[in-house]
Each structure stands twice: as C-alpha cells, then as structure tokens.
Amino acid sequence: MAKILVTMPDDFLHKIDGVALNEQRTRSELIREALRTYMRRINVKNSQKSQDDAKTLESLLG
C-alpha cells in the first residue's frame, strides 16, 4: 500500500483523531472512508448531471 503526506491544520487533525477514536478506527481508515464517500458522491452527482444534460438535449432536439 502506498503512503502519502497530507498537510492539515492541527485543530482539524485533532477532530479527525477524535472521530477515529470514537469509532475505534485508525486515522488512515477514517480518511480512506471519507475519500471513498466523497468519490461516490461525486460520481452520483456527475451521473445525475449527465442524465439532466441528456434530457435537456432531447427536449431541444425533439
């Protein structure tokens, strides 16, 4: 598994660590899950936009 270096404010990191502790997860697990969730949300948003664009195009052509 690759490692990356991410810079963030100390207070934000403390909040992340608090959530990780409450969920009994590692910081890395929490951040990976947050990124997975973000990526799924972006994919859904892009998919919805594509559908909306197709409907608009259909209405213009039909």
C-alpha positions as a Markdown table, in Angstrom:
| # | Residue | x | y | z |
|---|---|---|---|---|
| 1 | Met | 0.0 | 0.0 | 0.0 |
| 2 | Ala | 1.3 | 3.5 | -0.9 |
| 3 | Lys | 1.8 | 6.2 | 1.7 |
| 4 | Ile | 1.1 | 9.8 | 1.1 |
| 5 | Leu | 1.9 | 13.0 | 3.0 |
| 6 | Val | -1.1 | 15.3 | 3.7 |
| 7 | Thr | -0.8 | 18.7 | 5.5 |
| 8 | Met | -3.7 | 20.0 | 7.5 |
| 9 | Pro | -4.2 | 22.3 | 10.5 |
| 10 | Asp | -3.6 | 20.8 | 13.9 |
| 11 | Asp | -7.1 | 21.5 | 15.2 |
| 12 | Phe | -8.6 | 19.7 | 12.2 |
| 13 | Leu | -6.3 | 16.7 | 12.8 |
| 14 | His | -7.4 | 16.6 | 16.4 |
| 15 | Lys | -11.0 | 16.5 | 15.3 |
| 16 | Ile | -10.2 | 13.6 | 12.9 |
| 17 | Asp | -8.4 | 11.8 | 15.7 |
| 18 | Gly | -11.4 | 12.3 | 18.0 |
| 19 | Val | -13.8 | 10.8 | 15.4 |
| 20 | Ala | -11.4 | 7.9 | 14.7 |
| 21 | Leu | -11.1 | 7.2 | 18.5 |
| 22 | Asn | -14.9 | 7.3 | 18.9 |
| 23 | Glu | -15.4 | 4.9 | 16.0 |
| 24 | Gln | -12.4 | 2.7 | 17.1 |
| 25 | Arg | -10.8 | 3.1 | 13.7 |
| 26 | Thr | -7.4 | 4.3 | 12.7 |
| 27 | Arg | -6.9 | 7.7 | 11.3 |
| 28 | Ser | -6.0 | 6.2 | 8.0 |
| 29 | Glu | -9.1 | 4.1 | 7.9 |
| 30 | Leu | -11.3 | 7.1 | 8.6 |
| 31 | Ile | -9.6 | 9.2 | 6.0 |
| 32 | Arg | -9.8 | 6.4 | 3.4 |
| 33 | Glu | -13.6 | 6.0 | 4.1 |
| 34 | Ala | -14.1 | 9.8 | 3.9 |
| 35 | Leu | -12.5 | 9.9 | 0.5 |
| 36 | Arg | -14.5 | 6.8 | -0.8 |
| 37 | Thr | -17.7 | 8.6 | 0.3 |
| 38 | Tyr | -16.6 | 11.8 | -1.4 |
| 39 | Met | -15.8 | 9.9 | -4.6 |
| 40 | Arg | -19.1 | 8.1 | -4.6 |
| 41 | Arg | -21.0 | 11.3 | -4.1 |
| 42 | Ile | -19.1 | 13.0 | -7.0 |
| 43 | Asn | -19.8 | 10.0 | -9.3 |
| 44 | Val | -23.5 | 10.2 | -8.4 |
| 45 | Lys | -23.5 | 13.9 | -8.9 |
| 46 | Asn | -21.8 | 13.6 | -12.3 |
| 47 | Ser | -24.2 | 10.8 | -13.3 |
| 48 | Gln | -27.2 | 12.9 | -12.4 |
| 49 | Lys | -25.7 | 15.9 | -14.4 |
| 50 | Ser | -25.2 | 13.6 | -17.4 |
| 51 | Gln | -28.9 | 12.5 | -17.2 |
| 52 | Asp | -30.1 | 16.1 | -16.9 |
| 53 | Asp | -27.9 | 17.1 | -19.9 |
| 54 | Ala | -29.3 | 14.2 | -21.9 |
| 55 | Lys | -32.9 | 15.3 | -21.1 |
| 56 | Thr | -32.2 | 18.9 | -22.0 |
| 57 | Leu | -30.7 | 17.8 | -25.3 |
| 58 | Glu | -33.7 | 15.5 | -26.0 |
| 59 | Ser | -36.1 | 18.4 | -25.4 |
| 60 | Leu | -34.1 | 20.7 | -27.7 |
| 61 | Leu | -34.0 | 18.1 | -30.5 |
| 62 | Gly | -37.5 | 16.7 | -30.0 |
